[in-house]
Amino acid sequence: MGMPTKEKEYADRVRRFLKGELKRADVSYAELARRLNEHGLEETEVGIASKMARGTFSATFLLAVLVVLGLEGLTLAAL
């Protein structure tokens, strides 16, 4: 059974937002994994690619990505 429609829509919005921010910062999945590992999160390039393809990940992962990208201010409208 898949995700409910609204939940899928939110997951897709967050996934697109993160992908856009990574592109804007010119940060690859490999570089993101390196940065997250420096902050104590054990992530791999393959693991990140899987999370992004699924569009589902924990709030902890989302916040950690925002931190390592240096995104200090974020509004919900950005999502």
PDB file of N, CA, C and O in Angstrom:
ATOM      1  N   MET A   1       0.843  -1.173   0.000  1.00  0.00           N
ATOM      2  CA  MET A   1       0.000   0.000   0.000  1.00  0.00           C
ATOM      3  C   MET A   1       0.889   1.237   0.000  1.00  0.00           C
ATOM      4  O   MET A   1       1.864   1.305   0.749  1.00  0.00           O
ATOM      5  N   GLY A   2       0.552   2.220  -0.845  1.00  0.00           N
ATOM      6  CA  GLY A   2       1.337   3.428  -0.966  1.00  0.00           C
ATOM      7  C   GLY A   2       0.952   4.481   0.050  1.00  0.00           C
ATOM      8  O   GLY A   2       0.073   4.288   0.889  1.00  0.00           O
ATOM      9  N   MET A   3       1.645   5.605  -0.059  1.00  0.00           N
ATOM     10  CA  MET A   3       1.366   6.736   0.820  1.00  0.00           C
ATOM     11  C   MET A   3       0.052   7.391   0.427  1.00  0.00           C
ATOM     12  O   MET A   3      -0.311   7.397  -0.750  1.00  0.00           O
ATOM     13  N   PRO A   4      -0.670   7.945   1.404  1.00  0.00           N
ATOM     14  CA  PRO A   4      -1.857   8.737   1.071  1.00  0.00           C
ATOM     15  C   PRO A   4      -1.459   9.914   0.174  1.00  0.00           C
ATOM     16  O   PRO A   4      -0.334  10.407   0.253  1.00  0.00           O
ATOM     17  N   THR A   5      -2.373  10.352  -0.662  1.00  0.00           N
ATOM     18  CA  THR A   5      -2.085  11.382  -1.663  1.00  0.00           C
ATOM     19  C   THR A   5      -1.470  12.641  -1.068  1.00  0.00           C
ATOM     20  O   THR A   5      -0.454  13.117  -1.574  1.00  0.00           O
ATOM     21  N   LYS A   6      -2.050  13.190  -0.014  1.00  0.00           N
ATOM     22  CA  LYS A   6      -1.513  14.432   0.578  1.00  0.00           C
ATOM     23  C   LYS A   6      -0.104  14.220   1.117  1.00  0.00           C
ATOM     24  O   LYS A   6       0.765  15.072   0.935  1.00  0.00           O
ATOM     25  N   GLU A   7       0.125  13.099   1.773  1.00  0.00           N
ATOM     26  CA  GLU A   7       1.447  12.815   2.311  1.00  0.00           C
ATOM     27  C   GLU A   7       2.468  12.704   1.177  1.00  0.00           C
ATOM     28  O   GLU A   7       3.593  13.188   1.301  1.00  0.00           O
ATOM     29  N   LYS A   8       2.076  12.075   0.085  1.00  0.00           N
ATOM     30  CA  LYS A   8       2.959  11.941  -1.078  1.00  0.00           C
ATOM     31  C   LYS A   8       3.281  13.319  -1.659  1.00  0.00           C
ATOM     32  O   LYS A   8       4.414  13.579  -2.065  1.00  0.00           O
ATOM     33  N   GLU A   9       2.283  14.195  -1.694  1.00  0.00           N
ATOM     34  CA  GLU A   9       2.499  15.550  -2.204  1.00  0.00           C
ATOM     35  C   GLU A   9       3.518  16.306  -1.344  1.00  0.00           C
ATOM     36  O   GLU A   9       4.415  16.962  -1.871  1.00  0.00           O
ATOM     37  N   TYR A  10       3.375  16.210  -0.030  1.00  0.00           N
ATOM     38  CA  TYR A  10       4.327  16.880   0.868  1.00  0.00           C
ATOM     39  C   TYR A  10       5.722  16.284   0.720  1.00  0.00           C
ATOM     40  O   TYR A  10       6.707  17.022   0.667  1.00  0.00           O
ATOM     41  N   ALA A  11       5.817  14.972   0.655  1.00  0.00           N
ATOM     42  CA  ALA A  11       7.114  14.311   0.497  1.00  0.00           C
ATOM     43  C   ALA A  11       7.783  14.771  -0.794  1.00  0.00           C
ATOM     44  O   ALA A  11       8.989  15.013  -0.822  1.00  0.00           O
ATOM     45  N   ASP A  12       6.994  14.891  -1.863  1.00  0.00           N
ATOM     46  CA  ASP A  12       7.552  15.326  -3.141  1.00  0.00           C
ATOM     47  C   ASP A  12       8.008  16.776  -3.075  1.00  0.00           C
ATOM     48  O   ASP A  12       9.049  17.120  -3.635  1.00  0.00           O
ATOM     49  N   ARG A  13       7.254  17.621  -2.406  1.00  0.00           N
ATOM     50  CA  ARG A  13       7.650  19.035  -2.270  1.00  0.00           C
ATOM     51  C   ARG A  13       8.966  19.169  -1.521  1.00  0.00           C
ATOM     52  O   ARG A  13       9.838  19.939  -1.925  1.00  0.00           O
ATOM     53  N   VAL A  14       9.115  18.421  -0.427  1.00  0.00           N
ATOM     54  CA  VAL A  14      10.350  18.503   0.357  1.00  0.00           C
ATOM     55  C   VAL A  14      11.525  17.940  -0.442  1.00  0.00           C
ATOM     56  O   VAL A  14      12.619  18.504  -0.421  1.00  0.00           O
ATOM     57  N   ARG A  15      11.301  16.836  -1.141  1.00  0.00           N
ATOM     58  CA  ARG A  15      12.356  16.244  -1.964  1.00  0.00           C
ATOM     59  C   ARG A  15      12.819  17.226  -3.041  1.00  0.00           C
ATOM     60  O   ARG A  15      14.019  17.417  -3.237  1.00  0.00           O
ATOM     61  N   ARG A  16      11.868  17.844  -3.735  1.00  0.00           N
ATOM     62  CA  ARG A  16      12.229  18.818  -4.780  1.00  0.00           C
ATOM     63  C   ARG A  16      12.969  20.015  -4.179  1.00  0.00           C
ATOM     64  O   ARG A  16      13.927  20.518  -4.767  1.00  0.00           O
ATOM     65  N   PHE A  17      12.521  20.466  -3.010  1.00  0.00           N
ATOM     66  CA  PHE A  17      13.188  21.576  -2.341  1.00  0.00           C
ATOM     67  C   PHE A  17      14.645  21.224  -2.039  1.00  0.00           C
ATOM     68  O   PHE A  17      15.551  21.995  -2.355  1.00  0.00           O
ATOM     69  N   LEU A  18      14.868  20.056  -1.424  1.00  0.00           N
ATOM     70  CA  LEU A  18      16.242  19.664  -1.083  1.00  0.00           C
ATOM     71  C   LEU A  18      17.102  19.501  -2.325  1.00  0.00           C
ATOM     72  O   LEU A  18      18.251  19.943  -2.347  1.00  0.00           O
ATOM     73  N   LYS A  19      16.565  18.878  -3.344  1.00  0.00           N
ATOM     74  CA  LYS A  19      17.342  18.710  -4.576  1.00  0.00           C
ATOM     75  C   LYS A  19      17.717  20.074  -5.162  1.00  0.00           C
ATOM     76  O   LYS A  19      18.838  20.264  -5.634  1.00  0.00           O
ATOM     77  N   GLY A  20      16.783  21.013  -5.129  1.00  0.00           N
ATOM     78  CA  GLY A  20      17.062  22.355  -5.629  1.00  0.00           C
ATOM     79  C   GLY A  20      18.134  23.057  -4.815  1.00  0.00           C
ATOM     80  O   GLY A  20      19.011  23.716  -5.374  1.00  0.00           O
ATOM     81  N   GLU A  21      18.069  22.922  -3.497  1.00  0.00           N
ATOM     82  CA  GLU A  21      19.077  23.558  -2.634  1.00  0.00           C
ATOM     83  C   GLU A  21      20.456  22.930  -2.832  1.00  0.00           C
ATOM     84  O   GLU A  21      21.466  23.633  -2.818  1.00  0.00           O
ATOM     85  N   LEU A  22      20.500  21.622  -3.015  1.00  0.00           N
ATOM     86  CA  LEU A  22      21.782  20.959  -3.286  1.00  0.00           C
ATOM     87  C   LEU A  22      22.363  21.449  -4.610  1.00  0.00           C
ATOM     88  O   LEU A  22      23.561  21.712  -4.711  1.00  0.00           O
ATOM     89  N   LYS A  23      21.513  21.568  -5.614  1.00  0.00           N
ATOM     90  CA  LYS A  23      21.976  22.055  -6.919  1.00  0.00           C
ATOM     91  C   LYS A  23      22.456  23.504  -6.814  1.00  0.00           C
ATOM     92  O   LYS A  23      23.502  23.859  -7.357  1.00  0.00           O
ATOM     93  N   ARG A  24      21.685  24.333  -6.114  1.00  0.00           N
ATOM     94  CA  ARG A  24      22.040  25.738  -5.941  1.00  0.00           C
ATOM     95  C   ARG A  24      23.391  25.883  -5.226  1.00  0.00           C
ATOM     96  O   ARG A  24      24.173  26.779  -5.543  1.00  0.00           O
ATOM     97  N   ALA A  25      23.654  24.999  -4.267  1.00  0.00           N
ATOM     98  CA  ALA A  25      24.907  25.034  -3.508  1.00  0.00           C
ATOM     99  C   ALA A  25      26.020  24.264  -4.216  1.00  0.00           C
ATOM    100  O   ALA A  25      27.156  24.237  -3.742  1.00  0.00           O
ATOM    101  N   ASP A  26      25.693  23.633  -5.359  1.00  0.00           N
ATOM    102  CA  ASP A  26      26.656  22.820  -6.107  1.00  0.00           C
ATOM    103  C   ASP A  26      27.253  21.724  -5.224  1.00  0.00           C
ATOM    104  O   ASP A  26      28.464  21.507  -5.208  1.00  0.00           O
ATOM    105  N   VAL A  27      26.376  21.042  -4.492  1.00  0.00           N
ATOM    106  CA  VAL A  27      26.780  19.963  -3.580  1.00  0.00           C
ATOM    107  C   VAL A  27      26.215  18.645  -4.102  1.00  0.00           C
ATOM    108  O   VAL A  27      25.002  18.485  -4.233  1.00  0.00           O
ATOM    109  N   SER A  28      27.104  17.714  -4.396  1.00  0.00           N
ATOM    110  CA  SER A  28      26.694  16.384  -4.868  1.00  0.00           C
ATOM    111  C   SER A  28      26.277  15.527  -3.680  1.00  0.00           C
ATOM    112  O   SER A  28      26.492  15.905  -2.528  1.00  0.00           O
ATOM    113  N   TYR A  29      25.687  14.383  -3.962  1.00  0.00           N
ATOM    114  CA  TYR A  29      25.332  13.451  -2.896  1.00  0.00           C
ATOM    115  C   TYR A  29      26.586  12.970  -2.170  1.00  0.00           C
ATOM    116  O   TYR A  29      26.567  12.777  -0.955  1.00  0.00           O
ATOM    117  N   ALA A  30      27.679  12.776  -2.918  1.00  0.00           N
ATOM    118  CA  ALA A  30      28.939  12.343  -2.289  1.00  0.00           C
ATOM    119  C   ALA A  30      29.440  13.414  -1.323  1.00  0.00           C
ATOM    120  O   ALA A  30      29.867  13.103  -0.212  1.00  0.00           O
ATOM    121  N   GLU A  31      29.386  14.674  -1.750  1.00  0.00           N
ATOM    122  CA  GLU A  31      29.829  15.773  -0.886  1.00  0.00           C
ATOM    123  C   GLU A  31      28.890  15.927   0.306  1.00  0.00           C
ATOM    124  O   GLU A  31      29.341  16.194   1.420  1.00  0.00           O
ATOM    125  N   LEU A  32      27.605  15.764   0.083  1.00  0.00           N
ATOM    126  CA  LEU A  32      26.643  15.841   1.180  1.00  0.00           C
ATOM    127  C   LEU A  32      26.933  14.751   2.210  1.00  0.00           C
ATOM    128  O   LEU A  32      26.906  15.006   3.414  1.00  0.00           O
ATOM    129  N   ALA A  33      27.206  13.553   1.740  1.00  0.00           N
ATOM    130  CA  ALA A  33      27.532  12.449   2.650  1.00  0.00           C
ATOM    131  C   ALA A  33      28.764  12.789   3.475  1.00  0.00           C
ATOM    132  O   ALA A  33      28.800  12.542   4.680  1.00  0.00           O
ATOM    133  N   ARG A  34      29.773  13.358   2.822  1.00  0.00           N
ATOM    134  CA  ARG A  34      31.004  13.739   3.533  1.00  0.00           C
ATOM    135  C   ARG A  34      30.694  14.765   4.619  1.00  0.00           C
ATOM    136  O   ARG A  34      31.165  14.636   5.749  1.00  0.00           O
ATOM    137  N   ARG A  35      29.915  15.769   4.284  1.00  0.00           N
ATOM    138  CA  ARG A  35      29.574  16.818   5.252  1.00  0.00           C
ATOM    139  C   ARG A  35      28.746  16.265   6.411  1.00  0.00           C
ATOM    140  O   ARG A  35      28.980  16.612   7.569  1.00  0.00           O
ATOM    141  N   LEU A  36      27.791  15.415   6.100  1.00  0.00           N
ATOM    142  CA  LEU A  36      26.964  14.828   7.160  1.00  0.00           C
ATOM    143  C   LEU A  36      27.813  13.951   8.072  1.00  0.00           C
ATOM    144  O   LEU A  36      27.615  13.945   9.287  1.00  0.00           O
ATOM    145  N   ASN A  37      28.750  13.215   7.500  1.00  0.00           N
ATOM    146  CA  ASN A  37      29.640  12.375   8.308  1.00  0.00           C
ATOM    147  C   ASN A  37      30.492  13.230   9.237  1.00  0.00           C
ATOM    148  O   ASN A  37      30.758  12.833  10.372  1.00  0.00           O
ATOM    149  N   GLU A  38      30.924  14.398   8.768  1.00  0.00           N
ATOM    150  CA  GLU A  38      31.690  15.321   9.623  1.00  0.00           C
ATOM    151  C   GLU A  38      30.861  15.787  10.811  1.00  0.00           C
ATOM    152  O   GLU A  38      31.408  16.134  11.858  1.00  0.00           O
ATOM    153  N   HIS A  39      29.543  15.795  10.650  1.00  0.00           N
ATOM    154  CA  HIS A  39      28.639  16.216  11.727  1.00  0.00           C
ATOM    155  C   HIS A  39      28.132  15.029  12.547  1.00  0.00           C
ATOM    156  O   HIS A  39      27.227  15.176  13.368  1.00  0.00           O
ATOM    157  N   GLY A  40      28.714  13.866  12.324  1.00  0.00           N
ATOM    158  CA  GLY A  40      28.380  12.710  13.138  1.00  0.00           C
ATOM    159  C   GLY A  40      27.236  11.847  12.632  1.00  0.00           C
ATOM    160  O   GLY A  40      26.823  10.917  13.324  1.00  0.00           O
ATOM    161  N   LEU A  41      26.714  12.128  11.451  1.00  0.00           N
ATOM    162  CA  LEU A  41      25.662  11.296  10.874  1.00  0.00           C
ATOM    163  C   LEU A  41      26.295  10.353   9.858  1.00  0.00           C
ATOM    164  O   LEU A  41      27.008  10.789   8.954  1.00  0.00           O
ATOM    165  N   GLU A  42      26.036   9.093  10.008  1.00  0.00           N
ATOM    166  CA  GLU A  42      26.618   8.106   9.100  1.00  0.00           C
ATOM    167  C   GLU A  42      25.731   7.958   7.876  1.00  0.00           C
ATOM    168  O   GLU A  42      24.728   7.246   7.905  1.00  0.00           O
ATOM    169  N   GLU A  43      26.103   8.626   6.816  1.00  0.00           N
ATOM    170  CA  GLU A  43      25.365   8.578   5.558  1.00  0.00           C
ATOM    171  C   GLU A  43      26.326   8.239   4.431  1.00  0.00           C
ATOM    172  O   GLU A  43      27.513   8.560   4.491  1.00  0.00           O
ATOM    173  N   THR A  44      25.799   7.589   3.405  1.00  0.00           N
ATOM    174  CA  THR A  44      26.581   7.289   2.211  1.00  0.00           C
ATOM    175  C   THR A  44      25.920   7.944   1.011  1.00  0.00           C
ATOM    176  O   THR A  44      24.749   8.320   1.063  1.00  0.00           O
ATOM    177  N   GLU A  45      26.664   8.074  -0.050  1.00  0.00           N
ATOM    178  CA  GLU A  45      26.116   8.635  -1.280  1.00  0.00           C
ATOM    179  C   GLU A  45      24.927   7.797  -1.755  1.00  0.00           C
ATOM    180  O   GLU A  45      23.899   8.346  -2.152  1.00  0.00           O
ATOM    181  N   VAL A  46      25.065   6.474  -1.715  1.00  0.00           N
ATOM    182  CA  VAL A  46      23.995   5.569  -2.150  1.00  0.00           C
ATOM    183  C   VAL A  46      22.769   5.709  -1.245  1.00  0.00           C
ATOM    184  O   VAL A  46      21.637   5.732  -1.728  1.00  0.00           O
ATOM    185  N   GLY A  47      22.996   5.801   0.058  1.00  0.00           N
ATOM    186  CA  GLY A  47      21.888   5.959   0.996  1.00  0.00           C
ATOM    187  C   GLY A  47      21.124   7.254   0.762  1.00  0.00           C
ATOM    188  O   GLY A  47      19.894   7.283   0.813  1.00  0.00           O
ATOM    189  N   ILE A  48      21.866   8.320   0.505  1.00  0.00           N
ATOM    190  CA  ILE A  48      21.233   9.618   0.238  1.00  0.00           C
ATOM    191  C   ILE A  48      20.447   9.551  -1.067  1.00  0.00           C
ATOM    192  O   ILE A  48      19.323  10.047  -1.137  1.00  0.00           O
ATOM    193  N   ALA A  49      21.027   8.944  -2.098  1.00  0.00           N
ATOM    194  CA  ALA A  49      20.332   8.814  -3.381  1.00  0.00           C
ATOM    195  C   ALA A  49      19.033   8.037  -3.211  1.00  0.00           C
ATOM    196  O   ALA A  49      18.020   8.378  -3.822  1.00  0.00           O
ATOM    197  N   SER A  50      19.058   6.999  -2.387  1.00  0.00           N
ATOM    198  CA  SER A  50      17.847   6.204  -2.140  1.00  0.00           C
ATOM    199  C   SER A  50      16.784   7.033  -1.431  1.00  0.00           C
ATOM    200  O   SER A  50      15.609   6.988  -1.796  1.00  0.00           O
ATOM    201  N   LYS A  51      17.193   7.782  -0.425  1.00  0.00           N
ATOM    202  CA  LYS A  51      16.241   8.627   0.307  1.00  0.00           C
ATOM    203  C   LYS A  51      15.623   9.662  -0.621  1.00  0.00           C
ATOM    204  O   LYS A  51      14.418   9.908  -0.574  1.00  0.00           O
ATOM    205  N   MET A  52      16.450  10.264  -1.459  1.00  0.00           N
ATOM    206  CA  MET A  52      15.948  11.296  -2.354  1.00  0.00           C
ATOM    207  C   MET A  52      15.030  10.698  -3.421  1.00  0.00           C
ATOM    208  O   MET A  52      14.040  11.323  -3.802  1.00  0.00           O
ATOM    209  N   ALA A  53      15.344   9.514  -3.900  1.00  0.00           N
ATOM    210  CA  ALA A  53      14.491   8.867  -4.901  1.00  0.00           C
ATOM    211  C   ALA A  53      13.129   8.515  -4.306  1.00  0.00           C
ATOM    212  O   ALA A  53      12.098   8.688  -4.956  1.00  0.00           O
ATOM    213  N   ARG A  54      13.130   8.023  -3.075  1.00  0.00           N
ATOM    214  CA  ARG A  54      11.876   7.685  -2.396  1.00  0.00           C
ATOM    215  C   ARG A  54      11.106   8.936  -2.005  1.00  0.00           C
ATOM    216  O   ARG A  54       9.875   8.959  -2.015  1.00  0.00           O
ATOM    217  N   GLY A  55      11.859   9.981  -1.658  1.00  0.00           N
ATOM    218  CA  GLY A  55      11.226  11.208  -1.185  1.00  0.00           C
ATOM    219  C   GLY A  55      10.831  11.134   0.272  1.00  0.00           C
ATOM    220  O   GLY A  55      10.112  12.002   0.767  1.00  0.00           O
ATOM    221  N   THR A  56      11.293  10.107   0.964  1.00  0.00           N
ATOM    222  CA  THR A  56      10.977   9.979   2.379  1.00  0.00           C
ATOM    223  C   THR A  56      12.258   9.883   3.186  1.00  0.00           C
ATOM    224  O   THR A  56      13.170   9.121   2.864  1.00  0.00           O
ATOM    225  N   PHE A  57      12.298  10.678   4.242  1.00  0.00           N
ATOM    226  CA  PHE A  57      13.448  10.677   5.139  1.00  0.00           C
ATOM    227  C   PHE A  57      13.004  11.303   6.444  1.00  0.00           C
ATOM    228  O   PHE A  57      11.955  11.943   6.522  1.00  0.00           O
ATOM    229  N   SER A  58      13.812  11.110   7.460  1.00  0.00           N
ATOM    230  CA  SER A  58      13.441  11.610   8.785  1.00  0.00           C
ATOM    231  C   SER A  58      13.610  13.132   8.869  1.00  0.00           C
ATOM    232  O   SER A  58      14.321  13.748   8.075  1.00  0.00           O
ATOM    233  N   ALA A  59      12.944  13.696   9.840  1.00  0.00           N
ATOM    234  CA  ALA A  59      13.114  15.131  10.111  1.00  0.00           C
ATOM    235  C   ALA A  59      14.557  15.407  10.520  1.00  0.00           C
ATOM    236  O   ALA A  59      15.092  16.474  10.215  1.00  0.00           O
ATOM    237  N   THR A  60      15.188  14.465  11.201  1.00  0.00           N
ATOM    238  CA  THR A  60      16.585  14.620  11.602  1.00  0.00           C
ATOM    239  C   THR A  60      17.467  14.771  10.377  1.00  0.00           C
ATOM    240  O   THR A  60      18.340  15.637  10.340  1.00  0.00           O
ATOM    241  N   PHE A  61      17.244  13.929   9.368  1.00  0.00           N
ATOM    242  CA  PHE A  61      18.019  14.017   8.126  1.00  0.00           C
ATOM    243  C   PHE A  61      17.785  15.364   7.461  1.00  0.00           C
ATOM    244  O   PHE A  61      18.739  16.027   7.051  1.00  0.00           O
ATOM    245  N   LEU A  62      16.532  15.774   7.350  1.00  0.00           N
ATOM    246  CA  LEU A  62      16.197  17.063   6.733  1.00  0.00           C
ATOM    247  C   LEU A  62      16.915  18.210   7.440  1.00  0.00           C
ATOM    248  O   LEU A  62      17.545  19.043   6.788  1.00  0.00           O
ATOM    249  N   LEU A  63      16.824  18.255   8.756  1.00  0.00           N
ATOM    250  CA  LEU A  63      17.466  19.333   9.507  1.00  0.00           C
ATOM    251  C   LEU A  63      18.982  19.294   9.362  1.00  0.00           C
ATOM    252  O   LEU A  63      19.618  20.342   9.244  1.00  0.00           O
ATOM    253  N   ALA A  64      19.565  18.109   9.369  1.00  0.00           N
ATOM    254  CA  ALA A  64      21.011  17.985   9.219  1.00  0.00           C
ATOM    255  C   ALA A  64      21.451  18.499   7.848  1.00  0.00           C
ATOM    256  O   ALA A  64      22.475  19.172   7.740  1.00  0.00           O
ATOM    257  N   VAL A  65      20.693  18.190   6.815  1.00  0.00           N
ATOM    258  CA  VAL A  65      21.031  18.682   5.474  1.00  0.00           C
ATOM    259  C   VAL A  65      20.950  20.205   5.442  1.00  0.00           C
ATOM    260  O   VAL A  65      21.826  20.863   4.880  1.00  0.00           O
ATOM    261  N   LEU A  66      19.914  20.760   6.036  1.00  0.00           N
ATOM    262  CA  LEU A  66      19.783  22.220   6.070  1.00  0.00           C
ATOM    263  C   LEU A  66      20.972  22.856   6.786  1.00  0.00           C
ATOM    264  O   LEU A  66      21.477  23.892   6.354  1.00  0.00           O
ATOM    265  N   VAL A  67      21.416  22.238   7.875  1.00  0.00           N
ATOM    266  CA  VAL A  67      22.560  22.758   8.634  1.00  0.00           C
ATOM    267  C   VAL A  67      23.832  22.717   7.798  1.00  0.00           C
ATOM    268  O   VAL A  67      24.546  23.716   7.708  1.00  0.00           O
ATOM    269  N   VAL A  68      24.123  21.567   7.181  1.00  0.00           N
ATOM    270  CA  VAL A  68      25.386  21.456   6.441  1.00  0.00           C
ATOM    271  C   VAL A  68      25.393  22.298   5.171  1.00  0.00           C
ATOM    272  O   VAL A  68      26.457  22.617   4.640  1.00  0.00           O
ATOM    273  N   LEU A  69      24.197  22.662   4.682  1.00  0.00           N
ATOM    274  CA  LEU A  69      24.131  23.568   3.535  1.00  0.00           C
ATOM    275  C   LEU A  69      24.169  25.031   3.964  1.00  0.00           C
ATOM    276  O   LEU A  69      24.250  25.929   3.125  1.00  0.00           O
ATOM    277  N   GLY A  70      24.110  25.267   5.276  1.00  0.00           N
ATOM    278  CA  GLY A  70      24.168  26.628   5.785  1.00  0.00           C
ATOM    279  C   GLY A  70      22.866  27.394   5.628  1.00  0.00           C
ATOM    280  O   GLY A  70      22.871  28.624   5.589  1.00  0.00           O
ATOM    281  N   LEU A  71      21.762  26.687   5.538  1.00  0.00           N
ATOM    282  CA  LEU A  71      20.459  27.341   5.407  1.00  0.00           C
ATOM    283  C   LEU A  71      19.918  27.650   6.788  1.00  0.00           C
ATOM    284  O   LEU A  71      19.329  26.791   7.444  1.00  0.00           O
ATOM    285  N   GLU A  72      20.121  28.873   7.221  1.00  0.00           N
ATOM    286  CA  GLU A  72      19.754  29.260   8.577  1.00  0.00           C
ATOM    287  C   GLU A  72      18.302  29.703   8.685  1.00  0.00           C
ATOM    288  O   GLU A  72      17.680  29.523   9.732  1.00  0.00           O
ATOM    289  N   GLY A  73      17.766  30.264   7.645  1.00  0.00           N
ATOM    290  CA  GLY A  73      16.383  30.733   7.683  1.00  0.00           C
ATOM    291  C   GLY A  73      15.574  30.018   6.614  1.00  0.00           C
ATOM    292  O   GLY A  73      15.978  29.948   5.453  1.00  0.00           O
ATOM    293  N   LEU A  74      14.455  29.499   7.011  1.00  0.00           N
ATOM    294  CA  LEU A  74      13.612  28.759   6.068  1.00  0.00           C
ATOM    295  C   LEU A  74      12.161  29.028   6.426  1.00  0.00           C
ATOM    296  O   LEU A  74      11.765  28.949   7.589  1.00  0.00           O
ATOM    297  N   THR A  75      11.383  29.344   5.413  1.00  0.00           N
ATOM    298  CA  THR A  75       9.951  29.516   5.635  1.00  0.00           C
ATOM    299  C   THR A  75       9.228  28.351   4.984  1.00  0.00           C
ATOM    300  O   THR A  75       9.718  27.771   4.015  1.00  0.00           O
ATOM    301  N   LEU A  76       8.089  28.018   5.506  1.00  0.00           N
ATOM    302  CA  LEU A  76       7.314  26.925   4.920  1.00  0.00           C
ATOM    303  C   LEU A  76       6.893  27.229   3.496  1.00  0.00           C
ATOM    304  O   LEU A  76       6.672  26.312   2.705  1.00  0.00           O
ATOM    305  N   ALA A  77       6.780  28.502   3.161  1.00  0.00           N
ATOM    306  CA  ALA A  77       6.427  28.879   1.803  1.00  0.00           C
ATOM    307  C   ALA A  77       7.496  28.427   0.810  1.00  0.00           C
ATOM    308  O   ALA A  77       7.208  28.233  -0.371  1.00  0.00           O
ATOM    309  N   ALA A  78       8.744  28.258   1.293  1.00  0.00           N
ATOM    310  CA  ALA A  78       9.828  27.816   0.425  1.00  0.00           C
ATOM    311  C   ALA A  78       9.628  26.375  -0.002  1.00  0.00           C
ATOM    312  O   ALA A  78      10.157  25.946  -1.028  1.00  0.00           O
ATOM    313  N   LEU A  79       8.869  25.631   0.781  1.00  0.00           N
ATOM    314  CA  LEU A  79       8.618  24.238   0.448  1.00  0.00           C
ATOM    315  C   LEU A  79       7.442  24.172  -0.491  1.00  0.00           C
ATOM    316  O   LEU A  79       7.046  23.084  -0.909  1.00  0.00           O
TER     317      LEU A  79
END
